[in-house]
Every structure is written in structure tokens, then in C-alpha cells.
Amino acid sequence: MVTETGNEKPVFDTSWKQSADMLVRTSTGGQKIILSPDEKPIAAVTRNVLLKDAETIINKDRAATHGEAENSFQTIGDYWSVYLSKQLGLGVTLNPMDVAQMMVLFKVARIHNNPQHTDNWVDQVGYSALGGEIALAK
């Protein structure tokens, strides 16, 4: 069942077990999330659950794996700039804030195709928070 606890671990993460009529996802903190076979949460997912999960992902999991967001987004922007410049024949320069916005749009497109997939909502919140932090630090 989806719960709101003080657990600092991501709610929507790690291992899966499947039965005939449901999926059970166990978070790294030991919480159980019950999903229908098409991955729709059976219990309500509240804004607090989404926000806490996004917070954990961007502050712990992804930061530990990919380093500081602004540095990572700068590298992504540099690669995308070269690719887009070559493909479009224009001088394109993307900065970390552009990357955050484009990743939000990527998640919007995914949500459009599957609004019940919780991870897309969590990721969208995370990219928005990172983009806001980058923009407001300037």
C-alpha cells in the first residue's frame, strides 16, 4: 500500500514481485507499494508522496550517481548543443537550465502517453526543482 511515512528512502524504487492480480514493489526502506498489473497504484498516491520521492531521488540517489545536477546538465547541454547544431545547421547552445526544461518536457510527453505511470510525475517534479534551483542561483 502506498504510504506517507518519514522514510527517507524512495517510495517507488527497487525490487518487484508479481502475482496474478498485482505487483508489489518494495522500496529500499522496506515500504510495500501495491500496483495493479498495468502498474497503476491501487492506493492513492498523494502530492506528499510524490514530493518526498522526488526529493530523495534528486538529493541522494541521483546526486550520488551523477554528481551535482548543474555540472551534469552542463555536460548534457554541451553534447546536445553539438548534436543539434550539426543536425539543424545552426549554432545551438544549451545551458543547464535549458536541459532541465527539456527534461521536464520529455516527462510531459511521457505523461501524455501514460498518465498513470507514477515515476514520470516524480521525475517531472525533480527536474523542475533542479531547474528552479539552477535558475534562481544566478
Stockholm file with secondary structure:
# STOCKHOLM 1.0

chainA/1-138         MVTETGNEKPVFDTSWKQSADMLVRTSTGGQKIILSPDEKPIAAVTRNVLLKDAETIINKDRAATHGEAENSFQTIGDYWSVYLSKQLGLGVTLNPMDVAQMMVLFKVARIHNNPQHTDNWVDQVGYSALGGEIALAK
#=GR chainA/1-138 SS CCCCCSCCSCSSCSCEEECSSCEEEECTTSCEEEECTTSCBSSCCCHHHHHHHHHHIIIIIHHHHHCCHHHHHHHHHHHHHHHHHHHHTSCCCCCHHHHHHHHHHHHHHHHHHCTTCHHHHHHHHHHHHHHHHHHHTC
#=GC SS_cons         CCCCCSCCSCSSCSCEEECSSCEEEECTTSCEEEECTTSCBSSCCCHHHHHHHHHHIIIIIHHHHHCCHHHHHHHHHHHHHHHHHHHHTSCCCCCHHHHHHHHHHHHHHHHHHCTTCHHHHHHHHHHHHHHHHHHHTC
//
